[in-house]
Amino acid sequence: MGLNLKDLVVRDKTTLEAFSNKVIAIDAYNAIYQFLASIRGPDGLQLSDSEGRITSHLSGLLYRNVNFLSLGIKPVYVFDGKPPSLKTAEIERRKQIKMDATIKYEKAIAEGNMEDARKYAQQTTSMKDGMVKESKQLLKCFGIPYIEAPSEGEATAAHLTNTGVAYASASQDFDSILCGAKRLVRNFTNSGRRKIPNKNSYIDIVPEIIETQKTLDFLEITREELIDVGILIGTDFNPNGFERVGPKTALKMIKQHSRLEDIPQIQEQLEEIDYEQIRKIFLNPEVADVKEIVFDVIDYEGITNYLVKERSFSEDRVSSTLNRLKKAIEKKSQNLDQWF
């Protein structure tokens, strides 16, 4: 679902180039889901190798990481651990959405409506067994580190920004802000030209950065109060939110009453959720305590062998993509040498 803070936070447009020489902690599951949902054929089906195994996630990781490394960006991927028990309802809700979308996809295919078929196919996206392992194998070949979070990946990514290990966390979800991230970058792994669904037109998706303190100052509330705003709207831990309460109404309620317990009109609904536990998940999440991020050398041969020989990628495409990376790194090295 994702927390709907879009209309409240201060979002500044930026560029990928602005993150050169900076460590960015990427919500791995969020990024991989984006690749699985968006990298598909005209019929909505995901890319696959000669054995029928899905490769959309590997394609996304290949091209995005080549782009990041070419720009001097230092990505680190943070993988989810065990989700909090309060997330069970949201997980079940997502499963139902996928089941409904599968039925609509099959109907669209039968009717020859490829535009709708692709739209519904994206909604059926799920992480299959082995995809996380495959993603980590490719990241290792790139020399890109990854972290195993004990619970929510975005919480550990947010933690890394507070300890100074990472400059920002990257995710499409606004939850990172409630988890205390100093900076959140959206559209980091999916920037570029995108087709508008059901229209024969395109838009340019650009990265945007959200400075948490800047947003808090603008809204004139504390982080604790913003968490209560999130609970009112609906989080992964209370997906339905509160009846007839949108972002602006939630903000107004909290600015007037400061905390959930003091808002008279929601007390009956408040008794139905464990809001104290939700607050605790955001304020004191389980995180991996990482002191240092270490990047390894790029194993070009390893990348080629895995993608071409094992996963049926085009050798010419992989070769040209990696050559682009080599040239970018060589150019940066030459420019650096000029200073000494």
C-alpha positions as CSV (number, residue, x, y, z in Angstrom):
1,M,0.0,0.0,0.0
2,G,2.6,2.6,1.1
3,L,1.9,5.6,3.3
4,N,0.2,8.4,1.5
5,L,2.2,11.5,2.5
6,K,2.6,12.9,-1.1
7,D,0.4,16.0,-0.5
8,L,2.2,16.9,2.8
9,V,5.9,16.4,2.4
10,V,8.3,19.0,0.8
11,R,9.5,17.3,-2.4
12,D,12.4,18.9,-4.4
13,K,13.2,17.7,-7.9
14,T,16.8,16.6,-8.4
15,T,19.0,14.5,-10.7
16,L,20.9,11.3,-10.4
17,E,24.1,13.2,-11.0
18,A,23.5,15.1,-7.7
19,F,24.2,11.8,-5.8
20,S,27.7,11.2,-7.3
21,N,30.2,10.0,-4.7
22,K,27.4,9.5,-2.2
23,V,26.3,6.2,-0.6
24,I,22.5,5.6,-1.2
25,A,20.8,2.9,0.9
26,I,18.2,1.3,-1.5
27,D,15.1,-0.5,-0.2
28,A,15.9,-3.7,-2.2
29,Y,12.5,-5.3,-2.2
30,N,10.9,-2.0,-3.3
31,A,13.4,-1.7,-6.2
32,I,13.0,-5.3,-7.3
33,Y,9.3,-5.1,-7.3
34,Q,9.5,-2.0,-9.5
35,F,11.7,-3.9,-12.0
36,L,9.3,-6.9,-11.9
37,A,6.3,-4.7,-12.5
38,S,7.6,-2.4,-15.2
39,I,10.0,-4.5,-17.3
40,R,7.6,-6.6,-19.4
41,G,6.7,-7.4,-22.9
42,P,3.7,-5.9,-24.8
43,D,1.4,-8.7,-23.5
44,G,2.3,-7.8,-19.9
45,L,4.5,-10.9,-19.4
46,Q,7.8,-10.5,-17.6
47,L,11.1,-11.2,-19.4
48,S,12.4,-14.8,-19.1
49,D,15.4,-16.9,-20.0
50,S,15.5,-20.0,-22.2
51,E,14.3,-22.1,-19.3
52,G,11.3,-19.9,-18.6
53,R,12.7,-18.3,-15.5
54,I,11.9,-14.7,-14.9
55,T,14.7,-12.2,-15.6
56,S,13.0,-8.8,-15.4
57,H,14.6,-8.2,-12.0
58,L,18.1,-9.0,-13.3
59,S,17.6,-6.8,-16.3
60,G,16.6,-3.9,-14.0
61,L,19.6,-4.5,-11.7
62,L,22.0,-4.7,-14.6
63,Y,21.0,-1.4,-16.3
64,R,20.3,0.6,-13.2
65,N,23.5,-0.3,-11.5
66,V,25.5,0.4,-14.6
67,N,23.9,3.8,-14.6
68,F,24.6,4.4,-10.9
69,L,28.2,3.3,-11.0
70,S,28.8,5.2,-14.3
71,L,27.7,8.4,-12.4
72,G,29.9,7.6,-9.4
73,I,26.9,6.8,-7.2
74,K,27.5,4.2,-4.5
75,P,24.4,2.0,-4.0
76,V,23.9,-0.4,-1.2
77,Y,20.8,-2.6,-1.2
78,V,19.0,-3.4,2.1
79,F,16.8,-6.5,2.0
80,D,13.8,-7.1,4.3
81,G,13.9,-9.6,7.2
82,K,10.9,-10.9,9.1
83,P,8.0,-8.4,8.9
84,P,6.3,-7.2,12.1
85,S,3.3,-9.2,13.0
86,L,1.1,-6.2,12.6
87,K,1.8,-6.3,8.9
88,T,-0.1,-9.5,8.4
89,A,-3.4,-7.7,7.4
90,E,-1.5,-5.7,4.7
91,I,0.2,-8.8,3.4
92,E,-3.2,-10.5,3.0
93,R,-4.7,-7.4,1.4
94,R,-1.9,-7.4,-1.2
95,K,-2.4,-11.1,-2.0
96,Q,-6.1,-10.5,-2.6
97,I,-5.3,-7.6,-5.0
98,K,-3.0,-9.9,-7.0
99,M,-5.7,-12.6,-7.2
100,D,-8.2,-10.1,-8.4
101,A,-5.7,-8.6,-10.9
102,T,-4.9,-12.1,-12.3
103,I,-8.6,-12.7,-13.1
104,K,-8.8,-9.3,-14.9
105,Y,-5.6,-9.9,-16.7
106,E,-6.9,-13.2,-18.1
107,K,-10.1,-11.5,-19.2
108,A,-8.2,-8.7,-20.9
109,I,-6.0,-11.3,-22.8
110,A,-9.1,-13.2,-23.9
111,E,-10.6,-10.0,-25.2
112,G,-7.4,-8.9,-27.0
113,N,-7.1,-5.8,-24.9
114,M,-3.3,-5.6,-24.5
115,E,-3.3,-2.2,-22.8
116,D,-5.4,-3.4,-19.9
117,A,-3.6,-6.8,-19.9
118,R,-0.3,-5.0,-19.3
119,K,-1.9,-2.9,-16.6
120,Y,-3.4,-5.8,-14.7
121,A,-0.3,-7.9,-15.2
122,Q,1.8,-5.3,-13.3
123,Q,-0.7,-5.6,-10.4
124,T,0.0,-9.4,-10.2
125,T,3.7,-8.8,-9.5
126,S,5.1,-11.0,-6.7
127,M,8.6,-12.1,-5.6
128,K,9.2,-15.7,-6.6
129,D,11.4,-18.2,-4.8
130,G,15.0,-17.6,-5.8
131,M,14.7,-14.0,-7.0
132,V,16.3,-12.5,-3.9
133,K,19.2,-15.0,-4.2
134,E,19.6,-14.3,-7.9
135,S,19.6,-10.5,-7.2
136,K,22.3,-10.9,-4.5
137,Q,24.4,-13.0,-6.9
138,L,24.4,-10.2,-9.5
139,L,25.0,-7.5,-6.9
140,K,28.1,-9.5,-5.7
141,C,29.5,-9.6,-9.2
142,F,29.1,-5.8,-9.4
143,G,31.0,-5.4,-6.1
144,I,27.9,-3.7,-4.7
145,P,27.3,-4.5,-1.0
146,Y,23.9,-5.6,0.4
147,I,22.6,-5.7,3.9
148,E,20.2,-8.2,5.6
149,A,17.8,-6.2,7.8
150,P,16.4,-8.0,10.8
151,S,12.9,-6.7,9.9
152,E,11.8,-3.9,7.5
153,G,14.5,-3.0,5.0
154,E,13.5,0.7,4.9
155,A,14.0,1.0,8.6
156,T,17.6,-0.1,8.4
157,A,18.1,2.1,5.3
158,A,16.8,5.0,7.3
159,H,19.1,4.1,10.2
160,L,22.1,4.2,7.9
161,T,21.3,7.9,7.0
162,N,21.2,8.8,10.7
163,T,24.6,7.2,11.5
164,G,26.2,8.9,8.5
165,V,26.9,5.6,6.8
166,A,24.6,6.6,3.9
167,Y,23.6,10.0,2.6
168,A,20.0,9.1,1.8
169,S,17.6,6.1,1.6
170,A,15.9,5.4,-1.7
171,S,12.3,4.0,-1.9
172,Q,9.0,4.8,-3.4
173,D,7.4,4.5,0.0
174,F,7.2,7.4,2.4
175,D,7.5,5.1,5.4
176,S,11.3,5.9,5.5
177,I,10.4,9.3,6.7
178,L,8.5,7.9,9.7
179,C,11.4,5.6,10.3
180,G,13.6,8.7,10.8
181,A,15.5,8.9,7.5
182,K,17.3,12.2,7.2
183,R,16.7,12.1,3.5
184,L,14.5,10.1,1.2
185,V,15.0,9.8,-2.5
186,R,12.0,8.8,-4.6
187,N,12.1,7.8,-8.3
188,F,15.7,6.7,-7.8
189,T,15.5,3.3,-9.4
190,N,12.7,4.1,-11.9
191,S,13.5,7.6,-13.2
192,G,13.3,8.1,-17.0
193,R,10.7,8.2,-19.7
194,R,7.5,6.3,-18.9
195,K,4.3,5.7,-20.9
196,I,1.1,6.9,-19.3
197,P,-1.3,4.0,-18.9
198,N,-4.2,3.9,-21.4
199,K,-2.7,6.9,-23.2
200,N,-0.4,7.3,-26.2
201,S,1.8,9.7,-24.4
202,Y,4.9,9.7,-22.2
203,I,6.1,11.6,-19.1
204,D,9.6,12.0,-17.7
205,I,10.0,10.6,-14.2
206,V,12.7,12.5,-12.3
207,P,14.2,11.8,-8.9
208,E,12.9,13.9,-6.0
209,I,14.5,14.3,-2.6
210,I,12.7,14.8,0.7
211,E,14.6,16.3,3.6
212,T,12.7,15.1,6.7
213,Q,13.6,18.1,8.9
214,K,12.6,20.5,6.1
215,T,9.2,18.8,5.9
216,L,8.7,18.8,9.7
217,D,9.6,22.5,9.8
218,F,7.2,23.3,7.0
219,L,4.4,21.4,8.6
220,E,5.3,22.8,12.1
221,I,5.1,19.3,13.7
222,T,7.5,16.9,15.3
223,R,8.4,13.4,14.0
224,E,6.3,11.8,16.6
225,E,3.3,13.9,15.5
226,L,4.0,13.0,11.9
227,I,3.9,9.3,12.8
228,D,0.4,9.9,14.3
229,V,-0.6,11.6,11.1
230,G,0.6,8.5,9.3
231,I,-1.4,6.2,11.5
232,L,-4.5,8.3,10.9
233,I,-4.1,8.1,7.1
234,G,-3.2,4.4,7.2
235,T,0.2,2.6,7.3
236,D,1.2,-1.0,6.5
237,F,0.3,-1.8,10.1
238,N,-3.2,-0.4,10.0
239,P,-3.9,-0.3,6.2
240,N,-7.5,1.0,6.4
241,G,-6.5,4.1,8.4
242,F,-9.4,6.0,10.0
243,E,-12.7,6.6,8.3
244,R,-13.0,9.7,6.2
245,V,-9.5,10.9,7.3
246,G,-7.2,11.9,4.5
247,P,-3.7,13.5,4.7
248,K,-4.8,17.1,5.1
249,T,-7.5,16.2,7.7
250,A,-5.0,14.1,9.6
251,L,-2.5,16.9,9.7
252,K,-5.2,19.3,10.9
253,M,-6.3,16.9,13.7
254,I,-2.7,16.4,15.0
255,K,-1.9,20.1,14.8
256,Q,-5.0,20.8,16.9
257,H,-4.7,17.9,19.4
258,S,-1.0,16.8,19.2
259,R,-1.6,13.1,19.6
260,L,-4.1,10.4,18.7
261,E,-5.3,9.9,22.3
262,D,-6.5,13.5,22.5
263,I,-8.6,13.6,19.3
264,P,-12.3,13.1,20.5
265,Q,-13.9,12.0,17.2
266,I,-11.6,9.0,16.7
267,Q,-11.6,7.4,20.1
268,E,-13.9,4.5,19.2
269,Q,-11.8,3.6,16.1
270,L,-8.6,4.1,18.1
271,E,-9.6,1.3,20.4
272,E,-9.5,-1.2,17.5
273,I,-5.8,-0.7,16.6
274,D,-2.6,-1.2,18.5
275,Y,-1.4,2.4,17.9
276,E,1.3,2.3,20.6
277,Q,2.9,-0.7,18.9
278,I,2.8,1.0,15.5
279,R,4.5,4.0,17.0
280,K,7.2,1.8,18.5
281,I,7.8,0.1,15.1
282,F,8.6,3.5,13.6
283,L,10.3,5.1,16.5
284,N,12.4,2.1,17.6
285,P,12.5,-0.3,14.7
286,E,14.7,-3.4,14.6
287,V,17.7,-2.4,12.4
288,A,21.1,-3.8,11.3
289,D,23.9,-2.0,13.0
290,V,26.3,-1.4,10.1
291,K,29.4,0.6,10.9
292,E,31.0,0.7,7.4
293,I,30.0,0.0,3.8
294,V,32.7,-1.8,1.7
295,F,32.5,-1.9,-2.1
296,D,34.4,-4.5,-4.0
297,V,35.9,-4.5,-7.5
298,I,33.6,-5.1,-10.4
299,D,33.8,-8.7,-11.8
300,Y,32.9,-8.0,-15.5
301,E,33.6,-11.6,-16.5
302,G,31.4,-12.8,-13.6
303,I,28.5,-10.6,-14.7
304,T,28.8,-11.7,-18.3
305,N,29.0,-15.4,-17.4
306,Y,26.0,-15.2,-15.2
307,L,23.7,-13.2,-17.4
308,V,24.7,-14.6,-20.8
309,K,25.6,-18.2,-20.1
310,E,23.2,-18.9,-17.2
311,R,20.3,-16.6,-17.9
312,S,20.2,-16.3,-21.7
313,F,20.8,-12.5,-21.9
314,S,22.1,-11.1,-25.2
315,E,25.9,-11.2,-25.2
316,D,26.0,-8.1,-27.4
317,R,23.8,-6.1,-25.1
318,V,25.6,-7.1,-21.9
319,S,28.9,-6.5,-23.5
320,S,28.0,-3.0,-24.8
321,T,26.4,-2.1,-21.4
322,L,29.5,-3.1,-19.5
323,N,31.8,-1.4,-22.0
324,R,29.8,1.8,-21.3
325,L,30.5,1.4,-17.6
326,K,34.2,0.7,-18.2
327,K,34.5,3.9,-20.2
328,A,32.7,6.0,-17.6
329,I,35.0,4.7,-14.8
330,E,38.1,5.3,-16.9
331,K,37.0,8.8,-17.7
332,K,36.4,9.6,-14.0
333,S,39.8,8.1,-13.2
334,Q,41.5,10.3,-15.8
335,N,39.7,13.4,-14.6
336,L,40.8,12.6,-11.0
337,D,44.5,12.1,-12.1
338,Q,44.5,15.7,-13.5
339,W,44.3,17.0,-10.0
340,F,47.5,15.4,-8.9
